[in-house]
Structures are given as structure tokens and as C-alpha cells.
Amino acid sequence: MKVTIYHNPRCSKSRQTLQILQEAGVEPEVVEYLKTPPDAKRLSGILKKLGITARDLLRKGEQAYQDEGLADSARSEAEIIDAMVRNPILIERPIVVRGDRAVIGRPPEGVRDLLA
């Protein structure tokens, strides 16, 4: 089954997650999401597979979080997704997708659940 990792090579957790996949014999499709961000439809699908809201996937420590006014609890799911599409640095990483399931590689070992 195809495995995709939304990867940031500068992130140690993302590199560790990719290494765990490769050590398990999985050669995932690697999407450097900062260069090739998912569109709103794909991001919505990923959120559904993760079983979380867009707000749960936000990196709240990023400057773009403040710039986009995302601390405002009135911001809708669609507005948050649009902000992540415009500013992919806001997307928590790494995300590994396999079939109809996905996990965030924090901690990286969590990806093993997806492979079982």
C-alpha cells in the first residue's frame, strides 16, 4: 500500500520519521510540503484521516500564526485550512498517510502504528 510523508528535511522529527519508514522497508512518496503544499481539498482529506480539526494541526509557535490572527477562536475550519495552504509552515509535521489512515510523527515512533 502506498505511503506518503509530508516532510520537512530541516526538521529532526521529520527526518527521524522518514528513517523509521525506510528501516521498515517502506519507500514512501516524499512530499516536501513547504515547497509543494497540499491544496485545501487534500488538506481537508488529511485532517479527516488524522481524525483531528485544522486547529489541532496548527503550529502555534510560528509567526504566521500571529500574522493570520489564528488565535481567534471564531476562525472557521475553512479559514484555518486556507491559512495553512497559504502558509504551509503552519502545518504540524511530519504527517504520514497510508490508505484511509494518517498519523503525525510526533513522536516519530508513532508512525509504527500506521504500519502495523
ABEGO torsion letter per residue (X at the ends): XBBBBBBBAABAAAAAAAAAAAAAGBBBBBBBAAABBBBAAAAAAAAAAAGBBAAAABBAABAAAAAAGAABAABBAAAAAAAAAABAAABBOBBBBBEABBBBBOBAAAAAAAAX
